Amino acid sequence: IGNSGSGVQWHVHGPGFSETIHGRKHWVLYPFDKKPTFHPDQTSLNWMYYDYQTFEKPQDKPLECTLHPGDLIYL
């Protein structure tokens, strides 16, 4: 649960489900073997505003999707 623009820093975990019941959740994903470059004290919102904008090639960008109420994703 969080406000618009809130989010967690980059992290890795095992497979699991995530569901959105209210609002929406935007996922930014990298393949398991590719790690994003980020500053550990930087928020995920700051990364989206500044670092994400520097990617020129589509293959350098992460995979993205947005879950809406009732949507479910398995990662």
JOHUMO-V23445 format. One record per pair of residues at least 6 apart in sequence whose ideal C-beta (glycine too) atoms are under 8 Angstrom apart, sorted by the first residue. I is the first residue (numbers start at 0). J is the second residue. D is the distance in Angstrom with one decimal. If there is no record, write none. Layout:
BEGIN
i:I j:J d:D
i:I j:J d:D
END
This chain:
BEGIN
i:4 j:44 d:4.7
i:5 j:44 d:7.6
i:6 j:42 d:7.3
i:6 j:43 d:3.8
i:6 j:44 d:6.3
i:7 j:43 d:6.5
i:8 j:37 d:7.3
i:8 j:39 d:7.1
i:8 j:41 d:7.8
i:8 j:42 d:7.3
i:8 j:43 d:5.9
i:9 j:34 d:7.8
i:9 j:35 d:5.6
i:9 j:37 d:5.5
i:9 j:43 d:7.4
i:9 j:46 d:7.9
i:11 j:31 d:7.6
i:14 j:73 d:7.0
i:14 j:74 d:6.3
i:15 j:73 d:7.3
i:15 j:74 d:6.4
i:16 j:71 d:6.1
i:16 j:72 d:7.0
i:16 j:73 d:5.3
i:16 j:74 d:7.9
i:17 j:24 d:7.2
i:17 j:26 d:7.9
i:17 j:66 d:7.1
i:17 j:71 d:7.3
i:17 j:72 d:5.3
i:17 j:74 d:6.8
i:18 j:66 d:7.5
i:18 j:69 d:8.0
i:18 j:70 d:7.0
i:18 j:71 d:4.7
i:18 j:72 d:7.8
i:19 j:66 d:4.0
i:19 j:67 d:6.2
i:19 j:68 d:5.7
i:19 j:69 d:7.2
i:19 j:70 d:5.2
i:19 j:71 d:8.0
i:20 j:68 d:6.2
i:20 j:69 d:7.7
i:21 j:68 d:5.9
i:22 j:68 d:7.2
i:23 j:65 d:5.5
i:23 j:66 d:6.2
i:23 j:67 d:5.1
i:23 j:68 d:7.5
i:24 j:65 d:7.0
i:24 j:66 d:4.7
i:25 j:63 d:6.9
i:25 j:64 d:7.6
i:25 j:65 d:4.7
i:25 j:66 d:7.9
i:26 j:62 d:8.0
i:26 j:63 d:6.5
i:26 j:64 d:5.2
i:26 j:65 d:7.3
i:26 j:66 d:7.0
i:26 j:72 d:6.9
i:26 j:74 d:8.0
i:27 j:43 d:7.6
i:27 j:47 d:7.4
i:27 j:51 d:8.0
i:27 j:61 d:4.8
i:27 j:62 d:7.7
i:27 j:63 d:5.5
i:28 j:61 d:5.7
i:28 j:62 d:4.5
i:28 j:63 d:7.1
i:28 j:64 d:7.7
i:28 j:74 d:7.3
i:29 j:35 d:5.6
i:29 j:61 d:5.1
i:29 j:62 d:7.3
i:30 j:62 d:7.9
i:35 j:46 d:7.8
i:35 j:50 d:8.0
i:35 j:61 d:6.8
i:36 j:50 d:7.2
i:37 j:46 d:5.5
i:37 j:50 d:6.7
i:41 j:50 d:7.9
i:51 j:60 d:7.5
i:54 j:60 d:4.9
i:64 j:72 d:7.0
i:66 j:72 d:6.0
END
